Amino acid sequence: MFRTFARAAGAPPRRLFVGSRGGGMRIVGARFLSQLQEPKEPHMATSEVPGPESQAALQRLSQLQDTRAVIFTADYNKSVGNYIADADGNMMLDMYCQIASIPVGYNSEGILRAAKSDQMAVALANRPALGVFPPADWAQLLEESFMRVKPPGMDMVFTATHGSDANEIAYKAAFMHYALKKRGGRAFSQAEMTTVMDNAPPGSPDVAILSFSLGFHGRTFGALSTTRSKAVHKLDIPAFTWPRAPFPQLQYPLDKHVKENAEEERKCLAEVARILKTNAVPVAAVIVEPIQSEGGDRHASAEFFRGLRRITEENDVLLIVDEVQTGCGATGTFWAHEQWGLATPPDMVTFSKKMQAAGFYHTRKLVPDQPYRNFNTWMGDPARAIVARAIVDEVLEKRLVEQVREVGAYLVSHLEPLGVRYHRIVRNVRGQGTFVAFDCPSTELRTELLDLMRREGVNMGGSGDVTVRFRPMLTLTKAHVNVFLARFQSVLNKMYQKHWP
């Protein structure tokens, strides 16, 4: 909650956040948050994570929400920079960062400054229906935030609420574009307008989005039909019968499997081409992640993606690049697909997570033929655009993308020899920028590793069935990597002593 306190006689009131811990009240002001200092290393107050305070908070929360996926409860008033604090006073180096969604550190001064601005206060107090009543300065805010880092070839941006939302609206844009081409630009027929109310053709045509095996594009209803990473995401939910193509399963180390990997990618591209030509339901668009994140950090070469773009163009099918997790500098370029060297840009690029806002970039040809077609009440949020602008400012001013490339190379250069020395646990080290991962031989060993790392003061996460993924902030430095490496090697030694004495 918020309470208002007088700063001094005659001074305007200052609003402070009133939080609670263990039943006691505490007051934390924005000025205090901006003065937090990042520690030099983790500090662990409890031997277990979650500790007793987290467990007590979870017990209370479980009466109101499902908490079975919760790892620990955080104290965001004390979290700072690359470190996350939990309810028990533990301070952990965060290499997972809210599932890849924190870009420039907890309680970033730039974001706090934006949060305290009059522009933010007005945006929060008067959240507009952007499609019909946008603020007079909305175009300027878009230019200063999203369009300042627009992917090459993109003209416009559609703002949304979250990553799944961005993908779903992109699908709608693809379907509308497909139908408009098929109608030759004519107006809707009476049959189309009548049958659509019964969810029947020709008004509701049978058209598909092609996605890839182990891809993840969201958990909302339409997006789930393109999500292929885990059965638990999709079970019990009706789905469209949209096609799935195989994504390359590369062999590591890459330099020792050049021929095999090239053949694997060739086969996958051939299958994409076959599906686009023969699928019973016409395909309006192909969606692909630059790195399959939830599916286990699966990579493909730039040549593969260039081939994919060529095939979509040859078949007059749109290409949607899902940069929800890879965007905003994490791979060493602001957008991961910039590394592909495409002759022509994608048709749409979706984003969320580290941008702290969501939506998709697109070309002008994707604008629907009539208003209100791709539309919802809020169509994003000026408050999130204000935060995104602060993020973009810091990323560009501090040259954080260049830092990601340097620190990522440093991290991989130390992980690879550990993968040789501790090959029973660490396998297939790979990555772009700090978007790095390795595989464990089993889900059980990975779970043990992640638990031990948290006890050592490093918060990490997994993807797929056996993969450990690094999703640090763009502000990660070599000093942070050294902190991680010391604790990582300690955990590896403990696991070796336990399992292979």
N, C-alpha and C positions, 0 to 999 in steps of 0.2 A: 504494500500500500504506500501512499505518499502522504506526508504531513508537511505543513507549512510552518517554518520557524523564522522569526525575525533575525536578521543578520546583525543589526545595530540600530540605535535610535535613528529614525528617519530613513533608514535604508530599505530597499525593496525586499520582500521576503524571499527566502531561498528554500526550494523544495528538496527534501532529502528522502531517500528510500529507507523505509523501515522494514527490516527483515527480522527473521526469528531463527533461533537455533536452540533446540532443547528446551523450548518454552520461554526463554528469555528474549527480550527485545534488544535490537541493536540498530544504530543509525549509521548509515554510510552515505557520505556526500560525494557528488561528482568530483569535487576538488580533491578529495582523498583518493579516489580511484585513479585520477590522472597522475598521482604521485607514487603509485605502487612501483616497486623495483623488482625486476626479475631476479630470482636467486641464481647463484652460480651452479648449483646442482640440486638434485631432488632431496627432499626431506620426508622421511616416513615416520609418522607417529604411531602407526599400528602395524602389526605383523601380517594382518590379513586385509584384503581389499575385496569387498566392502568391510569397513570396520563397524564398531557398535553404533556410532551416530548415524552412519548411512543405513544400517539395518533398521534402526528405529524409524528413520524417515521413510524407508521403503514400506515398513509395516503399516504406517499411517496412510501412505499414498495408495497402497494396495486396496484399501477400502473404497477408493474413489476411481482408480484406473488400474488397468492390467500392467503390472510391473515386472513380468517374468523375463523381459529382455533387458532390464536395467542392469548395468555393471556396477555403478556406484552413484551416489548423489553428490553433485558438485557444489562448491561454494564459489559462485562467479564474482562475488565481491572481492575475493582474495586472489582469484586467478589473474595471472599477468603474463604478457608476452607469450613465450612458448611453454609456459607452465600452467597446469590446471590444478586447482586446490579442490579437495573433497571435504565433505562434512566433518571428517575426523581430524582435519588439520594436516593431512598428507599433501605434499606438494610434488606433483609428478611432471616430468618432461612429457609433453603431449605430442606423440608422433601419429596420432589418429585424428585429432582435431575435429570433433563433432562430425564424424564420417566425411572428412575431407572438405568441410565447409567453413573453416576459419582461415582467412587469408593473411592478416597482418598482425595477429596476436590478440590475446585476451586484453580487454580494456585498453585498446589502442587509443592513444591521445587524439589522433586525427578523427577517429570514429566518435569518440566521446565529445569532441568539439562539435562535430556535425549534429550529434544527438542533442546537444544543449542549445542549438541555434534557434532563433525565432522561426526560421523557415521550417524546421522540423516540428516545432510546437504547432504551427498552423496546419501542417500536413497531417499530424496525428489527430488534431481536434476536428478537422474537416475533411476526412478521407473522401475524395471525390469519385464519382462515377466517370472515369476518365474518357470513356467513349462518347459521352454527351456533354460533360461539363468539365473539361480539363482546366487546370490553372493557367493563367495567362503566361506564366513562365515555364510551362511544361516542355515546350520545344527546346528552350535553352537548357533545361535540366537534362533532357535526353542527350543533347549534344555534348554536354560536359561530363556525362557519365558513360552510358552505353556506346554512343556513337564515336566517342573519342578513341575507343579500342575496337571498333567494328572489324570483323574479319574482312580480308580482301574480297572485293566484289559485291559486298552487301550494301544495299541502299537504305534499308528501313529496319525498324525493330518493333516487335509486338511484345509488350510487357505482360507478364503473367504472375502467378502466385508462387509456384514451386516447379521443380523439374518435371514431374509427371504431368502437371498442367501444361507446361510449355510444349511437351511432346504431343499431348492430345490435341492441342490447338494447331500445332504444325500439321498433324494428320488431317484435320479438318481443312486446312488451307490446301493440302495436296489433293484431297478428294474434290474440292470445289474447282480447283484448277483443271483436274482431269475431266470433270463433267462439262465444264465450259468449253474445253477443246472438242469434246465429243459432240456437243450441241452446235458447234460451229459459231458460237457467240450469240445464238438466238435466245429469245426470251423463254421462260419456263412454259411448258405446255399445260393445258388443263388437266391432262392425264397425270402428269408429274405432280402437280399441286394436289390432286385428289388422292393418289395412291400413297404419297408420302405420309399422309395422316394415318395410314394403316401399316406403316413401316414396310411397305411393299414396293417392288419396282413398277414403273421406271423411276418414280420419285425417290425411292431409297434403293439405289443401285447396288449390285454386288461387286464391290471393288476392294482391293486388299493393300496392305502395307507389308512388304517383305522385310523380315528381320533375320538375325543370325542365331545359331545355336549358342547357348550360354550368354546371350545378350541380356542386358537389363535396361528397361526404358521407363520404369515406373510401376506403381501399384494401383493406380486408378483404373476404372473399368476398361476403357479402350486401350490404354497403355499396356495393360496386362496381356493383351493378345499378342504383343510383340516382345514381352519379357519371357525369357527362356532359361533363366539362370538356376532357379530352384523350384521344385514342385510346390513347396509350402506356400510360395507367393500366389499360386494360381488355383490351388485346390478349391473345389466347390463353387467357383465363379464361372458363369457362362462366358464363352469366348467366341470370337470370330474365327472362322476356319482359314486363317491367313497362312501363307507359306513360310517355311523356315529354310534357310540355306546354311551349309556348314561354314563355320569360321575356322581359319587355319589353326591347326594344333602344331605349333613349332616345336622342334627338338633343340635342346640346349646341350652344350654351348653352341651358339649360332655359327661360329666360324668353323666348326667341325661338321656341320650338317647343312651346308649351303645348298647342295644339290637336292637333298631330300626335302628341305623346306621350300625351295623354289617349286618343286613338283607338287607339294601339298597345296601351295597357294594357287597354282595353275588349275588343279582339280576343283578347288573351291570356287574360283571364278567361272570355270566352265559350268558348274552347277547353277550359279547365279544366272548366267546367260540362258541356260536351259529352262529354268523356272520362269523367267520373264517372258520367254517365247511360248511356253506350252501350258502354263498354269491355267486351270479351268476358270479361275476368277482373274480378271485383269488386274495388274499391279500398278498402282498410282505412284508409289514411292518406295525407295529402299532406305532404311534407317540403320546406321552403324555407329558404334563407338570407336574412337581412335585407339583406345585400349579397353578391352572388356574388363570392367572393374569388378562388379559383383560376381561375375563369372569366373574369377580367379586370376585377374591381371594377365589376360592373354593378349599378346602383341601380334601384329602383322607388319610386313615391310611396307615402305613407301610405294614400292612397285605394285604391291597388292592393291592399295587404295587407288593408285592411278589407273590400274586395270578396272577396278570397280566403277570409277567415274566414267571411263570410256564405255563400259557396257551399259550403264544407265543412259548415257546420251544416245548410244546407238539404238536403244529401245524406247526412246522418248519417255523415260521414267525419271522422276525427281530423285535427288539424293539429299537426304537429311543426315547431317552429322550431329550426333548427340554428344555435346561437350559439357554436359551437366557436371561431370566429375573431373574431366581433364582440362576444362577451360580455366582462364584467369591465371596463366603462368605456371601451373604446376609441372608441366612437362619440359620446361625450358624455352618455350615460345608462348606468347600470350594465348594462342589457340593451337592445340596440338596438331590440327590438320594443316597448319602452315608448313609443317615439316615434310609434307608429301610432295610438294612441287607440282601441284595440279595445273594443267593447262587452262582449265576453266573452273571457277569456284563451285562449291556446292550450291544447292538451291536454297537450303535453310540450314542454320546452325543454332541448336538449342543450348541454353545455358541456365545455370542456377548455382547452388552450393557456394563456392568461394566468391562469387559476385555478390552474395548476400541479397540477391534479387533474381528474378527469373524471367524467361521469355525466349524469343527466337529472332534471330536476324534473318532477313529474307530479301529477295530482289523484288522489284516493283511488279513483276508479272504474277506474283503470288497474292496481290491484293484482290479480294473477292469482287465480283462484278456488281454487287449491290451492298449498301450499308447494312449494319446490324447482323451480318451473317456470321462473322467471327467476332463474337461479342460476349461480354458478361458485365456484371454491375461495375466491378472495380478495375478490371483489366490491368492488374498490377497495383502499385502503391507508390505515390510520390515519396513516402518516408523511406522505402527501400531504395529508391533511386538516389536519394540524398546520401544514404550510406554507401551505395555503389560508387558515387562520385568521390567520396572520401577515400575509398579503397583504390580506385584508379589513380587518384592523385599520388597516393603513397607508393603504389607499385611503380609508377613512372618516375617520380622524383627520386626515389631511392634505388632505382635500377634493380628492382627485386627479381625480375625475370633473368637477368644476367647472373645474379647471385644464385638463383635456383640451379642454373646450369653448372656453375662452379662447385657448389656444395653437393649437388647430386652426383657429379663425377667423383668427388672425394668420398662420398658414402659408398658408392659401388666399388671403388678401388679397394676399400677395406672389407667390404662384404665378400667379395670374390675369393680372397685367400682364406677367409673363415669358412667359406663353403667347401674348400678343399680340406682344411684341417678338421672341420666338424661335419663331414659329409653325411653322417648318419641323421643329421637334423636339418642342415641348411643345403638346399638344392636349387638349381635353376635360378640363380640370381639374375635379375633383369630390371630394366627401368629406363625411363626418359626423364631428365631433370631429377627432381626428388620424388617423382611418381614411381617408386621402386617397390620390388616385391621379391620374395623367394618362396619356395615350397618346402613343406615338411613331408615326411613319408606317410603320415597318417593324421587324421583329424584329432585323435587323442593326444598325440605328441604336440600338435599345434596348440591345443587348448592348455596343456600343461605349460608350454613355453610362454603364452600370453599371460597366464596367471602369475608365473614366476617373475616376468618382467614388471608387472604392476607392483608386486611386492618389493622389487628393487627400485621402484620409483619411475618407471617408464610406461606410459599408457600407449598400447598398440592395438591393432585390430586385424581381423582376418577377412579373406574373401574366398569365394568358391568353397571347396571341401577341405583343402589342405594348405592354402596360401596364406602367408603373412604379408600384409601390405603396409607400406609406409605412406602416410598422408599428412606430412608435416605442413606447417605454415610456410609461406614464402619467405618469412624472416628467419628461417633456420640457418644457422651458421656452422662453420667447421667446429667451433667450440661445443656447440650442442651435439654434433655428431660424435665428438670424442667422449662426451658424457654418456651418450647412448652406448658406444662401443665397449666402454669399460664394464658397464652393467650387463650388456649382452653377452660378453665373453664369460663373465661370472656365472650367468644362468646356464650357458652352454656347458661349462665345466661341471656344474651341479647335475645337469641332466645326464651327462656322460658317466659321472660317478654313480648315479642311480641305476641307469639302464645298461651300461657297458663297463662295469668296474674292472 
